[in-house]
Amino acid sequence: MSPIFEDKNKDKATEEVINSEELLQSFDSLGQILTQARKEIGRFIFGQENIIEETLITLLSGGHLLLIGVPGLGKTRLVEMLGIVFGLETRRVQFTPDLMPADILGSEVLEESESGRRSFRFIQGPIFCQLLMADEINRASPRTQSALLQAMQERRVSVAGEYYDLPKPFHVLATQNPVEQEGTYPLPEAQLDRFLMQVDISYPDLNAERDMLLKTTGVNHDNLDQVMNAGLLLDGQHLVRRVPVGRKIVDAILDIVRAGRPEISDLEDVRKHVFWGPGPRASQALMMAARARAVIDGRLSPSLEDVIALAHPVLRHRMALTFAARAEGVTLGYVIDQLCDRVSSE
């Protein structure tokens, strides 16, 4: 081999080593920052460690999150804490039946200049932020929900035929009350699919509720520290996409998602009890979430444990049971467990 080619090969190998070392350092630095962020939020959100982790996974994956739980479990407070810790511009919209699309997107107003010339000027709505909390999203009308749907998917809004880009990053964290029935509009399947994960928040255990009671009803001067900013979050989201994923993990994700479709599933429980199953976006969400979870835990590649741990929040809002299954007491949790057993037993 010519010495010239040998030198080129050596330079290329050296460059790959340097790039690998830089990548490892970036992963390590991001993992440390996220660990600090989780601890910081945990000082104010009691007994919800899994919820905090899944919320961080959603942000790191660049997705949106649907939080479901009864009032008083800290859903609103969690979003406020995230805005402070991540240094994001945060706004909150209380969704009501009379809320119109213009109330969240913005609207054009007619202005007249000193010379008498009239023109329209667009006034941005509260959606022009980096972290939007859509409180009780299922109380808004389908018309308003569809306006939010476009923003979630395209990261831009359309008003009077003009498109306006939303800030980067842009995340929607929506809350929903599971026991409220009067005056609500169930979210359509297309909009549910836009949420990366659905996180169900349960009551805290005794010790966590005791800490909550003591620390929130007394004099508390603790301040929440900012550990990230929008630029670092965007860099982290790009870095997550570079996390290598093994063939076994890819096959496990596809096996779980595809087995959840009653038309092609080989599981009797799925064919019998599932009305419609997850689409391809579920595979993408599970892949991104598994990568993000590995980074948060300080690992360089996702494992089968990551896939199984995230299957429930990724799939539970992308599947629906038949009426007969609900009448028999079958739950989606049971069906998803059957899907996970396929890969965990291999």
Secondary structure, DSSP 8 states (H G I E B T S, - for coil): --HHHHHHHHHHHHHHHHHHHHHHHHHHHHHHHHHHHHHHHHTTS-S-HHHHHHHHHHHHHT--EEEE--TTSSHHHHHHHHHHHHT--EEEEE--TT--HHHHHEEEEEEE-TTS-EEEEEEE-TTSSSEEEEETGGGS-HHHHHHHHHHHHHSEEEETTEEEE--SS-EEEEEE-TT--TT-----HHHHTTSSEEEE-----HHHHHHHHHHHSS-----------HHHHHHHHHHHTTS---HHHHHHHHHHHHHT-TTT---HHHHHHEEE---HHHHHHHHHHHHHHHHHTT-SS--HHHHHHHHHHHHTTS-EE-HHHHHTT--HHHHHHHHHHHHHT-
